[in-house]
Amino acid sequence: MINEVEVSGIEVFAYHGCMEEEARLGGKFIVDVVVTTDFMKAAQTDELVDTIDYVRMREIVVEEMGIRSKLIEHVGYRILNRYRQEFKNMIKARIKVRKLNPPIKGAVKEVAITIEG
């Protein structure tokens, strides 16, 4: 059976961006993650070890967002790779990284990338 574990709206203050001001001042990001797995064993055993730990999902996001990247594409891909390394029962994952109030001329609420694999 295919199931999903989702953690939405992970708020992080980070220093991603190509401009020097972004590296110095930082900005607010929101990350949404979905891991596809089969958690039927956990549904039967009621044991955390038999599913994807959503606390660890969030921790990995915070750790990777803490490492500066110029591009949110780069940090999103790092999160995906960490999930692949740590969650052996993961089938695939979807990571969405949103950068709020990007330094773009004009009124732009956010920019975002989504990586799935």
ZAPA-104599 format. One record per residue: residue in one letter; residue number from 0; x negated, z negated, y of N, C-alpha, C in turn. Coordinates in Angstrom, 2 decimals. Atoms other than C-alpha are relative to their C-alpha. Layout:
<pts>
> code;pos;npx;npz;npy;capx;capz;capy;cpx;cpz;cpy
> A;NUM;X;Z;Y;X;Z;Y;X;Z;Y
...
</pts>
This chain:
<pts>
> code;pos;npx;npz;npy;capx;capz;capy;cpx;cpz;cpy
> M;0;-0.85;0.00;-1.18;0.00;0.00;0.00;-0.90;0.00;1.25
> I;1;0.75;-0.09;-1.25;-1.21;0.76;3.53;0.66;-0.92;1.03
> N;2;-0.48;0.94;-1.01;-0.89;-1.94;6.20;-0.93;0.03;1.20
> E;3;0.82;0.07;-1.20;-2.21;-2.57;9.70;-0.07;-1.42;0.53
> V;4;0.21;1.25;-0.73;-3.66;-5.59;11.46;-0.37;0.42;1.41
> E;5;0.17;-0.45;-1.39;-3.46;-5.22;15.24;-0.25;-1.19;0.92
> V;6;0.25;0.97;-1.07;-4.91;-7.19;18.14;0.05;0.81;1.30
> S;7;-0.22;-0.77;-1.23;-3.69;-5.96;21.53;-0.30;-0.84;1.23
> G;8;0.17;0.64;-1.30;-4.63;-6.75;25.09;-1.17;-0.96;0.09
> I;9;1.19;0.85;-0.09;-8.08;-8.25;24.59;-0.63;0.25;1.37
> E;10;0.54;-0.13;-1.37;-9.19;-8.87;28.20;-1.45;-0.44;0.03
> V;11;1.43;0.28;-0.07;-12.90;-8.72;28.88;-0.51;0.43;1.37
> F;12;0.71;-0.39;-1.21;-14.98;-8.72;32.04;-1.36;0.49;-0.46
> A;13;1.24;-0.59;0.51;-17.93;-6.39;31.43;-0.63;0.88;1.07
> Y;14;0.82;-0.72;-0.97;-20.53;-4.24;33.14;-0.26;1.44;-0.43
> H;15;0.13;-1.37;0.45;-19.88;-0.75;31.77;0.27;0.97;1.14
> G;16;-0.22;-1.04;-1.00;-20.17;2.33;33.96;-1.31;0.66;0.37
> C;17;1.19;-0.78;-0.37;-22.56;4.96;35.24;-0.55;-0.37;1.38
> M;18;0.43;0.34;-1.36;-22.72;3.64;38.80;-0.72;-1.34;0.03
> E;19;0.75;1.25;-0.14;-25.17;0.93;39.86;0.91;-1.17;0.34
> E;20;-0.93;1.06;-0.40;-22.32;-1.04;41.43;0.74;-0.57;-1.21
> E;21;-0.70;0.46;1.20;-20.55;-1.22;38.06;-0.91;-0.90;-0.83
> A;22;0.97;0.82;0.74;-23.70;-2.59;36.43;-0.20;-1.35;0.68
> R;23;0.25;1.22;-0.75;-24.07;-5.19;39.15;1.26;-0.87;0.15
> L;24;-1.22;0.74;-0.30;-20.46;-6.16;39.92;0.92;-0.18;-1.21
> G;25;-0.87;0.06;1.17;-18.71;-5.47;36.62;1.44;0.32;0.31
> G;26;-1.41;-0.30;-0.15;-15.04;-4.93;36.06;0.81;-0.48;-1.19
> K;27;-0.92;0.47;1.03;-12.02;-5.74;33.94;0.33;1.14;-0.97
> F;28;-0.31;-0.93;1.07;-11.40;-4.00;30.61;1.04;-0.63;-0.91
> I;29;-0.95;0.47;1.02;-8.60;-4.26;28.07;-0.21;0.85;-1.24
> V;30;0.26;-0.68;1.26;-9.20;-3.40;24.43;1.13;-0.30;-0.98
> D;31;-1.01;0.12;1.05;-6.58;-2.77;21.74;-0.64;0.52;-1.29
> V;32;0.58;-0.42;1.27;-7.64;-2.57;18.09;1.03;-0.09;-1.11
> V;33;-0.87;-0.03;1.18;-5.80;-1.64;14.90;-0.88;0.33;-1.19
> V;34;0.74;-0.25;1.23;-7.34;-1.88;11.44;1.02;0.29;-1.11
> T;35;-0.84;-0.37;1.14;-5.68;-0.10;8.53;-0.68;-0.51;-1.26
> T;36;0.52;0.62;1.21;-6.11;-1.89;5.22;1.14;-0.11;-1.02
> D;37;-1.04;0.36;0.97;-4.22;-2.98;2.14;-0.03;-1.52;-0.11
> F;38;0.01;1.47;0.04;-3.31;-6.64;2.63;1.03;-0.58;-0.95
> M;39;-0.99;0.51;0.95;-0.90;-6.96;-0.27;-0.52;-1.19;-0.79
> K;40;0.55;1.16;0.70;-3.27;-9.34;-2.05;0.18;-1.25;0.86
> A;41;-0.17;1.13;-0.91;-3.20;-11.61;1.02;1.46;-0.42;0.08
> A;42;-1.43;0.32;-0.02;0.59;-11.38;1.07;0.39;-0.84;-1.22
> Q;43;-0.29;0.75;1.22;0.55;-12.76;-2.47;-0.75;-1.33;-0.06
> T;44;0.83;1.21;0.13;-2.32;-15.29;-2.24;0.11;-0.94;1.18
> D;45;-0.05;0.79;-1.23;-1.77;-16.50;1.34;-1.39;-0.49;0.39
> E;46;1.39;0.36;-0.30;-5.59;-16.55;1.73;-0.59;0.99;1.01
> L;47;0.61;-0.81;-1.05;-7.45;-15.27;4.81;-1.06;0.96;-0.54
> V;48;1.06;-0.82;0.58;-10.29;-13.91;2.69;0.54;1.33;-0.57
> D;49;-0.60;-1.19;0.60;-7.86;-11.31;1.27;0.59;0.97;1.02
> T;50;-0.50;-0.89;-1.05;-7.07;-9.66;4.61;-1.09;0.21;1.05
> I;51;0.90;-0.18;-1.13;-8.70;-8.66;7.91;0.26;-1.16;0.97
> D;52;-0.11;1.17;-0.89;-9.37;-11.71;10.11;0.13;0.47;1.45
> Y;53;-0.18;-0.49;-1.37;-7.89;-10.91;13.53;-0.79;-0.81;1.02
> V;54;0.89;0.76;-0.88;-9.95;-13.72;15.10;-1.36;0.69;0.05
> R;55;1.29;-0.71;0.07;-13.09;-11.90;13.93;0.10;1.37;0.67
> M;56;-0.19;-1.28;-0.68;-11.64;-8.59;15.18;-0.23;-0.17;1.50
> R;57;0.17;0.26;-1.42;-11.47;-10.08;18.68;-1.43;-0.37;0.34
> E;58;1.39;0.42;-0.26;-14.90;-11.71;18.46;-0.94;1.20;0.06
> I;59;0.85;-1.20;0.01;-16.52;-8.37;17.59;0.19;0.80;1.29
> V;60;-0.26;-0.70;-1.26;-14.83;-6.73;20.59;-0.75;-0.69;1.14
> V;61;0.64;0.74;-1.08;-16.10;-9.46;22.92;-1.53;0.14;-0.08
> E;62;1.45;-0.14;0.16;-19.63;-9.28;21.47;-0.48;1.39;0.43
> E;63;0.43;-1.36;-0.34;-19.87;-5.49;21.79;0.26;0.34;1.46
> M;64;-0.26;-0.23;-1.43;-18.27;-5.42;25.24;-1.03;-0.71;0.86
> G;65;1.04;0.73;-0.73;-20.99;-7.88;26.29;-1.32;0.74;0.08
> I;66;1.21;-0.81;-0.03;-23.66;-5.23;25.67;0.28;1.20;0.91
> R;67;-0.26;-1.04;-0.99;-23.84;-2.89;28.66;-0.14;1.41;-0.56
> S;68;0.04;-1.43;0.28;-23.06;0.79;28.18;0.40;0.73;1.27
> K;69;-0.44;-0.83;-1.12;-22.74;3.53;30.75;1.40;0.55;-0.27
> L;70;-1.26;-0.64;0.35;-19.79;5.03;28.86;0.85;-0.90;-0.90
> I;71;-0.88;0.77;0.87;-16.75;3.33;27.36;0.12;0.68;-1.36
> E;72;0.05;-0.69;1.29;-16.97;5.98;24.63;-1.05;-0.65;-0.91
> H;73;1.12;0.60;0.74;-20.27;4.39;23.58;0.37;-1.38;-0.52
> V;74;-0.36;1.35;0.43;-18.97;0.83;23.46;1.13;0.05;-1.03
> G;75;-1.07;-0.14;0.98;-15.82;1.93;21.61;-0.53;0.37;-1.37
> Y;76;0.61;-0.43;1.26;-17.94;3.63;18.96;-0.77;-1.15;-0.65
> R;77;0.71;1.17;0.54;-20.08;0.48;18.59;0.97;-0.98;-0.65
> I;78;-1.02;0.88;0.58;-16.94;-1.59;17.97;0.44;0.55;-1.35
> L;79;-0.41;-0.63;1.26;-15.81;0.88;15.30;-1.07;-0.18;-1.07
> N;80;1.09;0.17;0.98;-19.22;0.73;13.60;-0.11;-1.44;-0.49
> R;81;0.03;1.41;0.41;-19.18;-3.09;13.58;1.14;-0.31;-0.96
> Y;82;-1.13;0.19;0.91;-15.74;-3.05;11.98;-0.33;0.57;-1.37
> R;83;0.38;-0.61;1.29;-17.03;-0.67;9.30;-0.98;-0.88;-0.77
> Q;84;1.00;0.86;0.63;-19.95;-3.03;8.61;0.61;-1.30;-0.53
> E;85;-0.47;1.35;0.31;-17.98;-6.28;8.53;1.28;-0.06;-0.83
> F;86;-1.27;0.04;0.70;-14.59;-5.36;7.07;-0.03;1.00;-1.16
> K;87;0.19;-0.88;1.17;-15.25;-3.95;3.60;1.32;0.56;-0.53
> N;88;-1.30;-0.50;0.48;-11.52;-3.58;2.85;0.74;0.81;1.06
> M;89;-0.59;-0.83;-1.05;-10.90;-1.54;6.02;0.07;1.45;-0.48
> I;90;-0.16;-1.42;0.30;-9.55;1.96;5.43;-0.41;0.82;1.22
> K;91;0.37;-0.63;-1.26;-9.82;3.03;9.07;0.36;-0.95;1.13
> A;92;-0.32;0.81;-1.17;-9.60;1.61;12.57;0.25;0.91;1.19
> R;93;-0.25;-0.69;-1.26;-8.33;2.68;15.97;-0.35;-0.98;1.12
> I;94;0.43;0.84;-1.11;-9.99;1.28;19.09;0.33;0.71;1.30
> K;95;-0.31;-0.54;-1.33;-8.66;1.84;22.61;-0.65;-0.92;1.03
> V;96;0.68;0.75;-1.06;-10.85;0.75;25.53;0.53;0.52;1.33
> R;97;-0.55;-0.35;-1.31;-9.20;0.71;28.96;-0.83;-0.65;1.10
> K;98;0.75;0.48;-1.17;-11.16;0.36;32.20;0.98;-0.04;1.16
> L;99;-0.96;0.17;-1.08;-8.97;-1.05;34.96;-0.64;0.29;1.35
> N;100;0.43;-0.30;-1.36;-9.29;0.16;38.54;-1.38;0.66;0.04
> P;101;1.31;-0.66;0.01;-12.13;2.61;37.89;-0.37;0.51;1.39
> P;102;0.42;-0.47;-1.32;-14.21;3.68;40.89;0.13;1.53;0.12
> I;103;-0.32;-1.42;-0.12;-12.51;7.07;41.20;0.72;0.18;1.33
> K;104;-0.67;-0.27;-1.26;-11.44;8.59;44.47;1.49;0.18;-0.25
> G;105;-1.45;-0.07;0.16;-7.70;8.13;44.83;0.50;-1.21;-0.78
> A;106;-0.63;1.14;0.69;-5.27;5.72;43.22;0.05;0.27;-1.50
> V;107;0.03;-0.12;1.45;-6.06;5.35;39.51;0.07;-1.41;-0.56
> K;108;-0.18;1.33;0.58;-4.78;2.33;37.58;-1.03;-0.28;-1.08
> E;109;0.94;0.21;1.08;-6.98;2.81;34.52;-0.42;1.33;-0.60
> V;110;0.42;-1.10;0.85;-8.95;5.22;32.39;-0.16;-0.60;-1.40
> A;111;0.08;0.54;1.37;-9.07;4.92;28.60;-0.55;1.04;-0.96
> I;112;0.40;-0.84;1.13;-10.62;6.29;25.44;0.59;-0.63;-1.25
> T;113;-0.45;0.48;1.30;-9.32;6.02;21.91;-0.88;0.64;-1.07
> I;114;0.83;-0.46;1.11;-11.54;6.29;18.84;0.69;-0.43;-1.29
> E;115;-0.60;0.32;1.29;-10.17;6.46;15.32;-0.89;0.54;-1.11
> G;116;0.82;-0.48;1.11;-12.12;6.65;12.13;-0.15;-1.04;-1.07
</pts>
